[in-house]
Amino acid sequence: MISTQQIHELSQIGGTVVGTDGEKIGKVGQVFLDDHTGEPEWVTVHTGLFGLSESFVPLTDASVVGDTLSVPYDKQMVKDAPRIDAAGELSQSDEQELYGYYGRSYDTADQSTFGTEQGLDAHSAAPTQSAGFDAANDDSMTRSEEQLRVGTEEVQTGKVKLRKHVVTEDVTTTVPVSHEEVRLERVPVTDAQASGINETGELGSEEQEVTLHAERPVVDKETVPVERVRLDTETVVEDERVDAQLRKEQIETEGLDDGTNRQV
C-alpha cells in the first residue's frame, strides 16, 4: 500500500505516472485521501498537451519507486477517464462513475481498500489540502484564479531516409606517354674506314628498316569503398513563446465606513 508520505512527496515534486507498458502517462497532480482512514485513495494525473487536462486514477494496486508512480492502467485509459472537477471533494456519484469506468465494483473496491464493509460513510474523498478555516461556519469568501501550466510533449515532425543510387560523372586526367621517332644521323667516314666499308669500290643499293614504338593510355576501373554514411540525431533546445489568457477573481468591498471601495 502506498503511504501518505510517499504520495505527498510525489505530489510536491510532480512525480511521473507510468502505465502498465511503462509508458509515461503524465505528472502527479492532486492527491485525495479517505475521509475516515486518511489513506491515499485517488490521484489526479496531468495529461494532454501542456498537461492541462486532469484525470482521476485509483491508487489501489498502484506502487511507488523513487519519483515514479506506477498504475495498473495504460495511458489511453487514463486519458479517457470521466472528466470530474478536481476541486473540492469527490461525491458518491463521482466515485461510482470512476470505479465503474476502471472496471471495479464499488462495494468490492471499498472493502478491499478499507478492510471493512463500512467503506466511506459519504463515499467521498478529500484532497490533501488544509483550508485554515471551516468554510461552512465562516463568513469569508474564497478567491480563485487560473494558473498557467506549461509542459512539453514529444511529437513526430518528419522522417529522414538514407538512399543510395548510382550517378555518372565525367572525369578528365592526364598521363605521360612516350613514343619513338626516327632521327637521321650523318657521320663522316674517314679514309681508314672507307676502305673497309666498300671493298669492291662499286656503287649499289641497300635497305634498312627501323621499328618504332609508342606508349598509349590504358584505362581500367575498379570499385573501392571511400566512406561510411549514417544518420544521427541531435537535440537542439530553443525557446518558444506561449501566449495564453488567464482569468482570476477579484473581490471588492462596498459600504465601508470611510466610503471607499477596495479590490483584493
Salt bridges, closest charged atoms under 4 A:
GLU23 OE2 - LYS75 NZ 3.96
ASP61 OD2 - ARG104 NH1 3.74
ASP110 OD2 - HIS123 ND1 3.08
ASP121 OD2 - HIS36 NE2 3.51
GLU145 OE1 - ARG143 NH1 3.46
GLU146 OE2 - ARG247 NH2 3.17
GLU180 OE1 - HIS213 ND1 3.02
GLU181 OE2 - HIS179 NE2 2.87
GLU185 OE2 - ARG183 NH2 3.01
ASP243 OD2 - ARG241 NH2 3.29
ASP258 OD2 - ARG262 NH2 3.53
